[in-house]
Amino acid sequence: MKLTFADARVWRYIIAGVSKFIEFGLMTVSEEGLTFKAIDPSRVSLIEMYMPRESFEEFELGNEFEVMISVEELGRILRSSEKDDKISLDLRESYMTIKFERKGVVREFVIPLQTGSEAESIPELKLELNNMFKISGLLLYEGINSIEGLGDVLTMKVYDEDLSLIVRSDLGEAEVVFSTSSGTLIEGEVNEPNVEVSYGLEFFTYVKPAMRISESVSILLGSEMPCKLIFDLPQNVKMNYYVAPRVE
């Protein structure tokens, strides 16, 4: 089985970021495309990445494939990718070959595939989240970037139409507001106002690179519920990212 994807940056920015806190991921390849799912050991965050078949320049599939991969090892390899690299994956029974190609120069890496039952511990999440805010990926990246050094807890607060990201510490409080009136919200839908939920800020910092290259990121929130981020990435790639709220 061989898959070729035109832009290695998408892989690099997603996997290299989550490899900082996730150990293993489940990769599934079918006629519809590629799915990658992973959960961190503390079970606070979960990632689901979808790459439809049409996202690939080359899609050669024999049988459907489902394998466990070391996210740390894959992230280490992807961090070596460069601008304009194509990435190819060649999956075999016990190993995967990763190739980067740019201007005719090919760099090749081989990593073993994992065995075990880790896949059984990755849950399917179906959440009813009543508030949705769609934001430019770059604006969200800049918002997180501007407040991440001020504390460890990110509070999301829903007003009648707006969304605030707040970080509080002994040094004070920082707030970033996204609203339709200021043009910083692409779209907003509030069915449950006055919601305020806190999360570990580090889990949002890890996915900043993916925010930066996303056309948009939708944030879905509910009272005392996990937060769901939907990333619209290049090449029709989608990523769902869930973060559980902090327990005081």
C-alpha positions in Angstrom: 0.0 0.0 0.0 1.4 3.4 -1.0 0.0 6.9 -0.3 1.5 10.2 -1.5 0.4 13.6 -0.1 1.5 16.8 -1.7 2.2 18.9 1.4 4.2 17.4 4.2 3.6 20.5 6.3 0.1 19.3 7.2 1.5 16.1 8.6 4.3 17.9 10.3 2.2 20.5 12.0 -0.4 18.1 13.3 1.8 15.1 14.3 4.9 16.9 15.5 2.6 18.9 17.9 0.6 16.1 19.4 3.7 13.9 19.7 4.7 16.0 22.7 1.9 14.5 24.7 0.5 11.5 22.9 2.4 8.1 22.7 0.5 6.0 20.2 -2.0 6.5 17.4 -4.3 4.3 15.4 -4.0 4.7 11.6 -6.7 3.3 9.4 -6.6 3.3 5.6 -9.7 2.3 3.6 -11.2 3.1 0.2 -12.5 6.4 1.6 -9.1 7.6 2.8 -6.9 7.8 5.9 -8.0 8.2 9.5 -5.7 8.8 12.4 -6.9 8.7 16.0 -5.0 9.1 19.3 -5.6 9.8 23.0 -3.1 11.1 25.5 -2.1 8.9 28.5 -4.0 11.1 31.0 -7.1 10.8 28.8 -7.6 14.5 28.8 -7.3 15.1 25.0 -8.3 13.1 21.9 -7.5 13.7 18.3 -9.2 12.5 15.1 -7.7 13.4 11.7 -9.4 12.6 8.4 -7.7 12.7 5.0 -10.2 11.8 2.2 -8.9 9.8 -0.7 -9.1 12.8 -3.0 -6.5 14.6 -0.8 -3.8 12.3 -2.0 -1.8 12.5 -5.2 -1.3 8.8 -5.2 -3.6 6.3 -3.4 -2.7 2.6 -3.9 -4.6 0.4 -1.6 -4.6 -3.4 -1.5 -6.5 -4.4 1.6 -7.8 -2.1 4.3 -5.1 -1.4 6.8 -5.3 -0.6 10.6 -2.1 -0.2 12.5 -0.7 1.3 15.8 2.1 3.8 15.3 4.5 5.4 17.7 3.4 9.1 17.5 6.7 10.2 19.2 8.8 8.4 16.5 6.6 9.7 13.7 6.8 13.2 15.0 10.6 13.1 15.2 10.7 12.1 11.6 8.2 14.6 10.4 10.1 17.5 12.1 12.8 16.8 9.5 10.5 17.6 6.6 11.1 20.8 4.7 9.1 23.3 2.7 7.6 21.9 -0.5 8.3 18.3 0.5 5.9 15.6 -0.7 5.4 12.8 1.7 4.8 9.1 0.8 3.8 6.3 3.2 4.4 2.7 2.3 2.8 0.4 4.9 3.8 -3.2 5.3 2.8 -5.8 7.8 5.4 -4.9 10.5 6.9 -1.5 9.4 6.1 1.7 7.6 8.5 3.5 5.2 8.2 7.3 5.1 9.7 9.2 2.1 10.1 12.9 1.6 10.7 14.1 -1.9 11.7 17.6 -3.1 13.3 18.5 -6.4 14.0 14.9 -7.2 15.9 14.3 -3.9 14.4 11.5 -1.7 14.9 11.0 2.0 13.7 7.7 3.5 12.9 6.6 7.0 11.6 3.3 8.4 9.7 2.9 11.6 8.3 -0.3 13.2 4.6 -0.7 13.7 3.2 -1.3 17.2 1.3 -4.3 18.4 -1.1 -4.5 21.3 -4.6 -3.4 22.3 -4.1 0.3 22.6 -6.7 0.8 19.9 -9.4 -0.5 22.2 -8.9 2.3 24.6 -9.6 5.1 22.0 -13.3 6.0 22.6 -15.8 7.2 20.0 -17.1 10.6 21.3 -20.6 11.9 20.5 -21.2 15.1 22.4 -24.1 17.6 22.4 -22.4 21.0 22.5 -24.8 23.9 22.1 -22.4 26.8 21.3 -20.3 27.1 18.2 -17.7 29.7 17.2 -15.9 29.6 13.8 -12.6 31.6 13.8 -9.8 32.1 11.3 -7.1 29.6 12.2 -4.4 32.4 12.2 -6.5 34.6 14.5 -6.9 31.8 16.9 -3.2 31.0 16.8 -2.4 34.6 17.5 -4.9 34.8 20.3 -3.5 31.7 22.1 0.0 32.8 21.4 -0.6 36.2 23.1 -1.8 34.8 26.4 -0.1 31.4 26.8 2.8 32.8 28.9 0.6 34.3 31.6 -0.8 31.1 33.2 -1.6 27.4 33.0 -5.4 27.5 32.8 -7.5 28.7 29.8 -11.0 29.7 30.5 -13.5 29.9 27.7 -16.5 32.2 28.4 -19.6 32.5 26.2 -21.6 35.7 26.2 -24.7 36.4 24.2 -22.8 36.4 20.9 -19.1 36.5 21.8 -16.4 34.1 22.9 -13.6 35.1 25.3 -10.4 33.3 26.0 -9.1 34.2 29.5 -6.0 33.4 31.4 -5.8 34.3 35.1 -2.7 34.2 37.3 -1.1 36.0 40.3 0.2 38.5 37.8 -3.3 39.5 36.7 -5.7 38.5 33.9 -5.5 38.5 30.1 -8.5 38.2 27.8 -8.9 37.8 24.0 -12.4 38.4 22.7 -13.8 37.1 19.4 -17.0 38.7 18.1 -19.1 39.1 15.0 -19.3 42.9 15.5 -15.5 43.2 15.4 -15.1 40.8 12.4 -13.0 38.3 14.4 -15.7 35.6 14.3 -16.6 34.1 10.9 -19.7 32.6 12.4 -21.2 32.2 15.9 -24.2 30.2 17.2 -25.1 30.5 20.9 -27.9 28.3 22.2 -26.5 28.2 25.8 -25.3 31.6 26.9 -23.3 32.4 30.0 -21.1 29.2 29.8 -17.7 29.4 31.4 -15.4 26.3 31.3 -11.7 26.0 32.1 -9.1 23.8 30.4 -5.4 23.1 30.7 -3.8 25.7 28.5 -1.0 23.4 27.4 -3.4 21.2 25.4 -4.2 24.2 23.2 -0.6 25.3 22.9 0.3 21.8 21.5 -2.0 22.3 18.5 -1.0 25.9 17.7 0.9 24.9 14.5 -2.2 23.2 13.2 -4.2 26.4 13.9 -1.7 28.5 12.0 -2.2 26.6 8.7 -6.0 26.1 9.1 -8.4 28.1 7.0 -10.7 28.1 10.0 -11.2 26.5 13.4 -14.6 25.9 14.9 -14.8 25.8 18.7 -17.8 23.9 20.2 -18.6 24.4 23.9 -21.2 23.3 26.5 -21.5 23.8 30.2 -19.0 21.5 32.1 -18.3 19.7 28.9 -15.2 18.9 26.8 -14.3 21.4 24.2 -14.3 20.3 20.6 -12.1 22.0 18.0 -12.7 21.3 14.3 -9.8 22.3 12.1 -10.3 22.9 8.3 -6.8 22.2 7.0 -5.3 22.3 3.5 -6.0 19.5 1.0 -9.5 18.9 2.4 -8.0 17.5 5.6 -10.2 17.7 8.7 -9.2 17.3 12.4 -11.3 17.0 15.4 -9.6 17.7 18.7 -11.3 17.2 22.1 -10.1 18.6 25.5 -11.7 17.6 28.8 -12.4 20.4 31.3 -10.2 20.8 34.4 -11.5 19.2 37.6 -10.8 21.6 40.5 
